[in-house]
Amino acid sequence: MAEPPGNTPIIRCAEDISKFFTPGLRYETKEQFVLALLGARNNLIVSPTISIGTLTAAFVHPREIFAEALKYPCAGIVLIHNHPSGDPSPSTENIKVTRKLVNCGKTMEIPIVDHVIIGDNTYYSMKEHGYIRK
């Protein structure tokens, strides 16, 4: 995030998220849950790590997600986490948490734009697979 103004990444789709976050998450041995807080023009404002979990789970609560979102003037949130197994397919719990956070985002009027799961040189977008709708 130490880039000069005007050089911050623009996030238009899950592929942009994957390109930016895969290098840092691909080889982690524990699940990490990260946010991409976006400005009004889809520029990446900040990307805090919310949780570092275990080999197979990272625990998150809406309170932690939206506490971070309220610290910055963000217009949207992308949820990101890795699967150390390399398979980015979502678990039942991933889907359940995504739905819960999308509903909280609607209440807070801070939309969850996508939830991207990073695998081994591949990713899974909850938005692209219909779990998140506008």
C-alpha positions as CSV (number, residue, x, y, z in Angstrom):
1,M,0.0,0.0,0.0
2,A,3.1,2.2,-0.1
3,E,2.4,3.0,-3.8
4,P,2.1,6.7,-4.8
5,P,-1.4,8.1,-5.2
6,G,-2.9,7.1,-8.5
7,N,-1.1,3.8,-8.6
8,T,-3.5,1.9,-6.3
9,P,-5.0,-1.2,-7.8
10,I,-8.4,-1.0,-9.4
11,I,-10.6,-4.1,-8.6
12,R,-13.1,-4.8,-11.4
13,C,-13.6,-8.5,-11.1
14,A,-12.5,-11.7,-9.2
15,E,-9.6,-12.1,-11.6
16,D,-8.2,-8.8,-10.4
17,I,-8.5,-9.9,-6.8
18,S,-6.8,-13.2,-7.7
19,K,-3.9,-11.5,-9.4
20,F,-3.3,-9.1,-6.5
21,F,-3.8,-11.5,-3.6
22,T,-2.6,-14.9,-4.8
23,P,1.1,-14.2,-4.5
24,G,0.6,-13.5,-0.8
25,L,-1.8,-16.2,0.1
26,R,-1.1,-19.1,-2.2
27,Y,1.5,-20.9,-0.1
28,E,0.2,-20.0,3.4
29,T,-0.2,-23.1,5.5
30,K,-3.2,-21.7,7.5
31,E,-6.4,-20.2,6.2
32,Q,-6.2,-16.4,6.3
33,F,-9.3,-14.1,5.9
34,V,-8.5,-10.8,4.3
35,L,-10.6,-7.8,3.2
36,A,-10.2,-5.6,0.2
37,L,-11.9,-2.4,1.1
38,L,-12.8,-0.5,-2.1
39,G,-13.4,3.2,-2.8
40,A,-16.2,4.6,-4.9
41,R,-14.2,3.9,-8.1
42,N,-13.2,0.4,-7.1
43,N,-9.8,1.4,-6.0
44,L,-8.2,-0.7,-3.3
45,I,-8.0,1.5,-0.1
46,V,-6.6,-1.1,2.3
47,S,-6.5,-4.9,2.8
48,P,-6.5,-5.8,6.5
49,T,-6.1,-9.4,7.6
50,I,-9.1,-10.2,9.8
51,S,-8.3,-13.8,10.9
52,I,-5.5,-16.4,10.7
53,G,-7.1,-19.8,11.4
54,T,-6.0,-23.4,11.0
55,L,-5.2,-25.6,8.1
56,T,-8.9,-25.9,7.3
57,A,-10.8,-22.9,8.8
58,A,-10.5,-19.2,9.5
59,F,-13.2,-17.8,11.8
60,V,-14.8,-14.5,11.1
61,H,-17.6,-12.5,12.6
62,P,-19.6,-9.6,11.0
63,R,-18.4,-7.4,13.9
64,E,-14.8,-7.7,12.8
65,I,-15.5,-7.2,9.1
66,F,-17.7,-4.1,9.5
67,A,-15.5,-2.6,12.3
68,E,-12.7,-2.5,9.7
69,A,-15.0,-1.2,7.0
70,L,-16.1,1.7,9.2
71,K,-12.6,2.9,9.8
72,Y,-12.2,3.8,6.1
73,P,-14.4,5.6,3.6
74,C,-15.1,2.4,1.7
75,A,-17.9,1.9,-0.8
76,G,-17.7,-1.9,-0.9
77,I,-15.9,-5.0,0.5
78,V,-14.4,-8.0,-1.2
79,L,-13.9,-10.9,1.2
80,I,-10.9,-13.0,0.4
81,H,-9.5,-16.2,2.0
82,N,-7.2,-18.9,1.0
83,H,-7.5,-22.7,1.0
84,P,-4.1,-24.2,1.9
85,S,-5.2,-27.5,0.2
86,G,-5.0,-25.6,-3.2
87,D,-8.7,-26.4,-4.0
88,P,-10.7,-23.2,-3.9
89,S,-14.1,-24.9,-3.9
90,P,-16.2,-23.4,-1.1
91,S,-17.2,-25.4,1.9
92,T,-20.8,-25.3,3.3
93,E,-19.5,-23.0,6.0
94,N,-17.9,-20.7,3.4
95,I,-21.3,-20.3,1.7
96,K,-23.1,-19.8,5.0
97,V,-20.7,-17.1,6.1
98,T,-20.9,-15.4,2.8
99,R,-24.7,-15.2,2.9
100,K,-24.6,-13.9,6.5
101,L,-22.1,-11.2,5.6
102,V,-24.0,-10.2,2.5
103,N,-27.1,-9.7,4.6
104,C,-25.2,-7.6,7.2
105,G,-23.7,-5.5,4.4
106,K,-27.2,-4.7,3.1
107,T,-28.2,-3.6,6.6
108,M,-25.0,-1.5,6.9
109,E,-25.3,-0.2,3.3
110,I,-21.8,-1.4,2.7
111,P,-22.1,-4.0,0.0
112,I,-20.2,-7.2,-0.1
113,V,-19.0,-7.1,-3.7
114,D,-17.6,-10.7,-3.9
115,H,-16.0,-13.4,-1.8
116,V,-13.0,-14.9,-3.6
117,I,-11.3,-18.1,-2.4
118,I,-7.7,-18.4,-3.4
119,G,-6.3,-21.8,-4.3
120,D,-3.2,-23.1,-6.0
121,N,-3.0,-20.8,-9.0
122,T,-6.8,-20.8,-9.2
123,Y,-9.7,-19.1,-7.5
124,Y,-13.4,-19.4,-6.8
125,S,-15.7,-16.3,-7.0
126,M,-18.9,-16.5,-5.0
127,K,-20.3,-13.7,-7.2
128,E,-19.5,-15.5,-10.4
129,H,-21.2,-18.6,-9.1
130,G,-24.4,-16.8,-8.1
131,Y,-24.0,-16.7,-4.3
132,I,-23.8,-12.9,-4.3
133,R,-26.3,-10.8,-6.3
134,K,-26.6,-7.0,-6.5
